[in-house]
């Protein structure tokens, strides 16, 4: 097993294609395939499987990739510091569900700690992909939520992926709507109030299981339903239509201005939003700074009612 082979595994996993990985590595496809095959034979582990859509990691491959990525990253740091004597590039990556407070914290991190040479990555995406990113250490940490409906399934998946969940805060559900929505001005709303309005949710792609939904109450039937993949689109739909989405109620005022309104939803449910990390990996200094910023933003958030948000332990 060589460092070069580990770099190949990381590149193939990131590209999702032997062909694309070979191009980026300036290798022929047969050479790259042979090197991966040799590594699989040496380790006695099938790292990848092929299907009609490309190449996918096996469960064993995902675990291997997490270790490989750590070795490759540490080797790059050693090379920068002791061989090329280049300034060590600042690197940090986080995968998150579509929360404004996570992107706000990311912006503050870049401003405060970016320096002259850095590579920061914010991945807002599907719940399953967030878990996979942290499992394989493509991202240092992830942010997602648990509730009564999804907790047993998501917690089991986190345990199987060797991941830890640390709660940031818990919140009572709220709806987000535009200021011209017919429900604007209400102190609270019920599910009955929402029936005539379009429900806007995030699409979960191939992993569209109800347990991966970013919104609570995924089993409800909606007369009008709009699915999106982008946070900008959901904001445009809330301000441009009578649509609503269900979330924690936290949206920093400087991000939403007066265009988005948060109203408590009268349901017996609690949303627990937290950070997931790999059990075998310690946070980097930048990861620790990001967590500190997240906690400060959450602690300073102003909710519509004083009982809406309850800080949690991390």
Secondary structure, DSSP 4 states (H G I P E B T S, - for coil): --HHHHHHHHHHHHHT-HHHHHHHHT--HHHHHHHHHHHHHHHT---EEEETTEEEE-HHHHHHHHHHHHHHHHHHHHIIIIIS-PPPPEEEEEEE-S-HHHHHHHHHHHHHH--SSEEEEEEE--HHHHHHHHHTTSSSEEEEEE-TTTHHHHHHHHHHTTEEEEEEEEEE-EEEEETTSTTTT-SEE-HHHHTTSPEEEE--GGG--GGG-SSS-TT---SSEEEES-HHHHHHHHHHSS-BEEE-S---HHHHTTTEEEEEE-SS-EEEEEEEEETT-PPPHHHHHHHHHHHHHHHH---SSTTSEEE---
